[in-house]
């Protein structure tokens, strides 16, 4: 008989499920590389918009 299918023994401790971390989706926005990337993209969009508005 397969031992994995047998009933659990008392001397074997059951694994404790990991606690859920308190970090949500906003944790990713606090990372400097992502903020730099978003700042560059925002700057390019701003430059493109001002170029279209002022130099049309």
Jmol script that loads the backbone (N, CA, C; Angstrom):
load data "model"
ATOM      1  N   UNK A   1       0.844  -1.180   0.000  1.00  0.00           N
ATOM      2  CA  UNK A   1       0.000   0.000   0.000  1.00  0.00           C
ATOM      3  C   UNK A   1       0.889   1.243   0.000  1.00  0.00           C
ATOM      4  N   UNK A   2       0.448   2.278  -0.636  1.00  0.00           N
ATOM      5  CA  UNK A   2       1.215   3.517  -0.723  1.00  0.00           C
ATOM      6  C   UNK A   2       1.138   4.273   0.602  1.00  0.00           C
ATOM      7  N   UNK A   3       2.292   4.686   1.137  1.00  0.00           N
ATOM      8  CA  UNK A   3       2.303   5.384   2.418  1.00  0.00           C
ATOM      9  C   UNK A   3       1.717   6.788   2.327  1.00  0.00           C
ATOM     10  N   UNK A   4       1.707   7.396   1.136  1.00  0.00           N
ATOM     11  CA  UNK A   4       1.169   8.746   0.999  1.00  0.00           C
ATOM     12  C   UNK A   4      -0.336   8.768   1.182  1.00  0.00           C
ATOM     13  N   UNK A   5      -0.996   7.637   0.922  1.00  0.00           N
ATOM     14  CA  UNK A   5      -2.444   7.574   1.054  1.00  0.00           C
ATOM     15  C   UNK A   5      -2.880   7.162   2.457  1.00  0.00           C
ATOM     16  N   UNK A   6      -1.931   6.797   3.300  1.00  0.00           N
ATOM     17  CA  UNK A   6      -2.267   6.343   4.635  1.00  0.00           C
ATOM     18  C   UNK A   6      -2.690   7.531   5.498  1.00  0.00           C
ATOM     19  N   UNK A   7      -3.312   7.224   6.610  1.00  0.00           N
ATOM     20  CA  UNK A   7      -3.729   8.268   7.544  1.00  0.00           C
ATOM     21  C   UNK A   7      -2.509   8.960   8.140  1.00  0.00           C
ATOM     22  N   UNK A   8      -2.613  10.258   8.448  1.00  0.00           N
ATOM     23  CA  UNK A   8      -1.442  10.961   9.000  1.00  0.00           C
ATOM     24  C   UNK A   8      -1.082  10.436  10.383  1.00  0.00           C
ATOM     25  N   UNK A   9       0.204  10.386  10.653  1.00  0.00           N
ATOM     26  CA  UNK A   9       0.691   9.929  11.952  1.00  0.00           C
ATOM     27  C   UNK A   9       0.785  11.112  12.899  1.00  0.00           C
ATOM     28  N   UNK A  10       0.813  10.814  14.188  1.00  0.00           N
ATOM     29  CA  UNK A  10       0.872  11.868  15.194  1.00  0.00           C
ATOM     30  C   UNK A  10       2.244  12.527  15.270  1.00  0.00           C
ATOM     31  N   UNK A  11       3.313  11.798  14.907  1.00  0.00           N
ATOM     32  CA  UNK A  11       4.657  12.354  15.049  1.00  0.00           C
ATOM     33  C   UNK A  11       5.054  13.255  13.882  1.00  0.00           C
ATOM     34  N   UNK A  12       4.235  13.308  12.847  1.00  0.00           N
ATOM     35  CA  UNK A  12       4.533  14.153  11.699  1.00  0.00           C
ATOM     36  C   UNK A  12       3.733  15.444  11.843  1.00  0.00           C
ATOM     37  N   UNK A  13       4.444  16.554  11.856  1.00  0.00           N
ATOM     38  CA  UNK A  13       3.746  17.836  12.002  1.00  0.00           C
ATOM     39  C   UNK A  13       3.150  18.255  10.662  1.00  0.00           C
ATOM     40  N   UNK A  14       1.977  18.826  10.723  1.00  0.00           N
ATOM     41  CA  UNK A  14       1.336  19.303   9.504  1.00  0.00           C
ATOM     42  C   UNK A  14       1.905  20.662   9.150  1.00  0.00           C
ATOM     43  N   UNK A  15       2.102  20.932   7.866  1.00  0.00           N
ATOM     44  CA  UNK A  15       2.661  22.225   7.475  1.00  0.00           C
ATOM     45  C   UNK A  15       1.680  23.364   7.764  1.00  0.00           C
ATOM     46  N   UNK A  16       2.231  24.456   8.223  1.00  0.00           N
ATOM     47  CA  UNK A  16       1.418  25.623   8.534  1.00  0.00           C
ATOM     48  C   UNK A  16       1.294  26.458   7.271  1.00  0.00           C
ATOM     49  N   UNK A  17       0.078  26.848   6.892  1.00  0.00           N
ATOM     50  CA  UNK A  17      -0.051  27.667   5.675  1.00  0.00           C
ATOM     51  C   UNK A  17       0.597  29.036   5.886  1.00  0.00           C
ATOM     52  N   UNK A  18       1.214  29.573   4.852  1.00  0.00           N
ATOM     53  CA  UNK A  18       1.885  30.870   5.003  1.00  0.00           C
ATOM     54  C   UNK A  18       0.866  31.982   5.240  1.00  0.00           C
ATOM     55  N   UNK A  19       1.287  32.958   6.025  1.00  0.00           N
ATOM     56  CA  UNK A  19       0.414  34.089   6.298  1.00  0.00           C
ATOM     57  C   UNK A  19       0.341  34.979   5.060  1.00  0.00           C
ATOM     58  N   UNK A  20      -0.832  35.499   4.760  1.00  0.00           N
ATOM     59  CA  UNK A  20      -0.919  36.395   3.600  1.00  0.00           C
ATOM     60  C   UNK A  20      -0.153  37.683   3.868  1.00  0.00           C
ATOM     61  N   UNK A  21       0.599  38.101   2.870  1.00  0.00           N
ATOM     62  CA  UNK A  21       1.380  39.320   3.053  1.00  0.00           C
ATOM     63  C   UNK A  21       0.468  40.527   2.925  1.00  0.00           C
ATOM     64  N   UNK A  22       0.842  41.617   3.564  1.00  0.00           N
ATOM     65  CA  UNK A  22       0.044  42.817   3.544  1.00  0.00           C
ATOM     66  C   UNK A  22       0.276  43.674   2.320  1.00  0.00           C
ATOM     67  N   UNK A  23       1.148  43.252   1.443  1.00  0.00           N
ATOM     68  CA  UNK A  23       1.444  44.041   0.250  1.00  0.00           C
ATOM     69  C   UNK A  23       0.375  43.814  -0.797  1.00  0.00           C
ATOM     70  N   UNK A  24      -0.127  44.903  -1.337  1.00  0.00           N
ATOM     71  CA  UNK A  24      -1.119  44.805  -2.385  1.00  0.00           C
ATOM     72  C   UNK A  24      -0.541  45.226  -3.711  1.00  0.00           C
ATOM     73  N   UNK A  25      -1.403  45.613  -4.606  1.00  0.00           N
ATOM     74  CA  UNK A  25      -0.970  46.016  -5.934  1.00  0.00           C
ATOM     75  C   UNK A  25      -0.212  47.337  -5.901  1.00  0.00           C
ATOM     76  N   UNK A  26      -0.507  48.176  -4.921  1.00  0.00           N
ATOM     77  CA  UNK A  26       0.163  49.469  -4.863  1.00  0.00           C
ATOM     78  C   UNK A  26       1.616  49.346  -4.432  1.00  0.00           C
ATOM     79  N   UNK A  27       2.020  48.192  -3.919  1.00  0.00           N
ATOM     80  CA  UNK A  27       3.420  48.009  -3.546  1.00  0.00           C
ATOM     81  C   UNK A  27       4.323  48.122  -4.767  1.00  0.00           C
ATOM     82  N   UNK A  28       3.842  47.669  -5.930  1.00  0.00           N
ATOM     83  CA  UNK A  28       4.652  47.728  -7.151  1.00  0.00           C
ATOM     84  C   UNK A  28       4.906  49.169  -7.578  1.00  0.00           C
ATOM     85  N   UNK A  29       3.972  50.078  -7.261  1.00  0.00           N
ATOM     86  CA  UNK A  29       4.152  51.467  -7.665  1.00  0.00           C
ATOM     87  C   UNK A  29       5.218  52.182  -6.842  1.00  0.00           C
ATOM     88  N   UNK A  30       5.621  51.598  -5.725  1.00  0.00           N
ATOM     89  CA  UNK A  30       6.643  52.244  -4.904  1.00  0.00           C
ATOM     90  C   UNK A  30       8.056  51.867  -5.341  1.00  0.00           C
ATOM     91  N   UNK A  31       8.177  51.048  -6.359  1.00  0.00           N
ATOM     92  CA  UNK A  31       9.485  50.617  -6.821  1.00  0.00           C
ATOM     93  C   UNK A  31      10.104  51.692  -7.716  1.00  0.00           C
ATOM     94  N   UNK A  32      11.349  52.102  -7.457  1.00  0.00           N
ATOM     95  CA  UNK A  32      11.979  53.170  -8.238  1.00  0.00           C
ATOM     96  C   UNK A  32      12.082  52.898  -9.734  1.00  0.00           C
ATOM     97  N   UNK A  33      12.439  51.699 -10.206  1.00  0.00           N
ATOM     98  CA  UNK A  33      12.518  51.518 -11.664  1.00  0.00           C
ATOM     99  C   UNK A  33      11.180  51.736 -12.360  1.00  0.00           C
ATOM    100  N   UNK A  34      10.105  51.275 -11.746  1.00  0.00           N
ATOM    101  CA  UNK A  34       8.796  51.467 -12.349  1.00  0.00           C
ATOM    102  C   UNK A  34       8.423  52.943 -12.362  1.00  0.00           C
ATOM    103  N   UNK A  35       8.727  53.659 -11.287  1.00  0.00           N
ATOM    104  CA  UNK A  35       8.393  55.077 -11.230  1.00  0.00           C
ATOM    105  C   UNK A  35       9.208  55.859 -12.252  1.00  0.00           C
ATOM    106  N   UNK A  36      10.465  55.493 -12.441  1.00  0.00           N
ATOM    107  CA  UNK A  36      11.275  56.167 -13.458  1.00  0.00           C
ATOM    108  C   UNK A  36      10.726  55.893 -14.858  1.00  0.00           C
ATOM    109  N   UNK A  37      10.340  54.664 -15.111  1.00  0.00           N
ATOM    110  CA  UNK A  37       9.771  54.319 -16.410  1.00  0.00           C
ATOM    111  C   UNK A  37       8.486  55.102 -16.665  1.00  0.00           C
ATOM    112  N   UNK A  38       7.607  55.144 -15.666  1.00  0.00           N
ATOM    113  CA  UNK A  38       6.360  55.882 -15.828  1.00  0.00           C
ATOM    114  C   UNK A  38       6.602  57.375 -15.982  1.00  0.00           C
ATOM    115  N   UNK A  39       7.621  57.908 -15.307  1.00  0.00           N
ATOM    116  CA  UNK A  39       7.942  59.332 -15.445  1.00  0.00           C
ATOM    117  C   UNK A  39       8.443  59.641 -16.853  1.00  0.00           C
ATOM    118  N   UNK A  40       9.262  58.760 -17.418  1.00  0.00           N
ATOM    119  CA  UNK A  40       9.763  58.970 -18.783  1.00  0.00           C
ATOM    120  C   UNK A  40       8.618  58.897 -19.784  1.00  0.00           C
ATOM    121  N   UNK A  41       7.737  57.931 -19.626  1.00  0.00           N
ATOM    122  CA  UNK A  41       6.592  57.808 -20.527  1.00  0.00           C
ATOM    123  C   UNK A  41       5.693  59.034 -20.404  1.00  0.00           C
ATOM    124  N   UNK A  42       5.446  59.487 -19.182  1.00  0.00           N
ATOM    125  CA  UNK A  42       4.632  60.677 -18.975  1.00  0.00           C
ATOM    126  C   UNK A  42       5.274  61.915 -19.580  1.00  0.00           C
ATOM    127  N   UNK A  43       6.594  62.035 -19.456  1.00  0.00           N
ATOM    128  CA  UNK A  43       7.300  63.175 -20.042  1.00  0.00           C
ATOM    129  C   UNK A  43       7.204  63.151 -21.566  1.00  0.00           C
ATOM    130  N   UNK A  44       7.348  61.979 -22.161  1.00  0.00           N
ATOM    131  CA  UNK A  44       7.218  61.877 -23.611  1.00  0.00           C
ATOM    132  C   UNK A  44       5.806  62.231 -24.081  1.00  0.00           C
ATOM    133  N   UNK A  45       4.806  61.792 -23.344  1.00  0.00           N
ATOM    134  CA  UNK A  45       3.433  62.154 -23.695  1.00  0.00           C
ATOM    135  C   UNK A  45       3.198  63.653 -23.555  1.00  0.00           C
ATOM    136  N   UNK A  46       3.751  64.241 -22.507  1.00  0.00           N
ATOM    137  CA  UNK A  46       3.609  65.681 -22.298  1.00  0.00           C
ATOM    138  C   UNK A  46       4.307  66.471 -23.396  1.00  0.00           C
ATOM    139  N   UNK A  47       5.501  66.056 -23.762  1.00  0.00           N
ATOM    140  CA  UNK A  47       6.218  66.740 -24.840  1.00  0.00           C
ATOM    141  C   UNK A  47       5.479  66.608 -26.168  1.00  0.00           C
ATOM    142  N   UNK A  48       4.937  65.437 -26.440  1.00  0.00           N
ATOM    143  CA  UNK A  48       4.178  65.250 -27.669  1.00  0.00           C
ATOM    144  C   UNK A  48       2.919  66.098 -27.695  1.00  0.00           C
ATOM    145  N   UNK A  49       2.237  66.190 -26.562  1.00  0.00           N
ATOM    146  CA  UNK A  49       1.015  66.981 -26.506  1.00  0.00           C
ATOM    147  C   UNK A  49       1.313  68.478 -26.667  1.00  0.00           C
ATOM    148  N   UNK A  50       2.349  68.964 -25.999  1.00  0.00           N
ATOM    149  CA  UNK A  50       2.675  70.390 -26.119  1.00  0.00           C
ATOM    150  C   UNK A  50       3.174  70.703 -27.530  1.00  0.00           C
ATOM    151  N   UNK A  51       3.880  69.772 -28.142  1.00  0.00           N
ATOM    152  CA  UNK A  51       4.342  69.995 -29.516  1.00  0.00           C
ATOM    153  C   UNK A  51       3.152  70.103 -30.455  1.00  0.00           C
ATOM    154  N   UNK A  52       2.156  69.262 -30.269  1.00  0.00           N
ATOM    155  CA  UNK A  52       0.971  69.309 -31.117  1.00  0.00           C
ATOM    156  C   UNK A  52       0.163  70.594 -30.883  1.00  0.00           C
ATOM    157  N   UNK A  53       0.101  71.047 -29.647  1.00  0.00           N
ATOM    158  CA  UNK A  53      -0.693  72.216 -29.325  1.00  0.00           C
ATOM    159  C   UNK A  53      -0.026  73.509 -29.752  1.00  0.00           C
ATOM    160  N   UNK A  54       1.279  73.610 -29.554  1.00  0.00           N
ATOM    161  CA  UNK A  54       1.961  74.892 -29.764  1.00  0.00           C
ATOM    162  C   UNK A  54       2.571  75.036 -31.139  1.00  0.00           C
ATOM    163  N   UNK A  55       3.004  73.933 -31.744  1.00  0.00           N
ATOM    164  CA  UNK A  55       3.730  74.032 -33.011  1.00  0.00           C
ATOM    165  C   UNK A  55       2.938  73.442 -34.163  1.00  0.00           C
ATOM    166  N   UNK A  56       1.648  73.470 -34.078  1.00  0.00           N
ATOM    167  CA  UNK A  56       0.828  72.897 -35.129  1.00  0.00           C
ATOM    168  C   UNK A  56       0.742  73.789 -36.328  1.00  0.00           C
TER     169      UNK A  56
END
end "model"
wireframe off; spacefill off
backbone 0.3
color backbone group
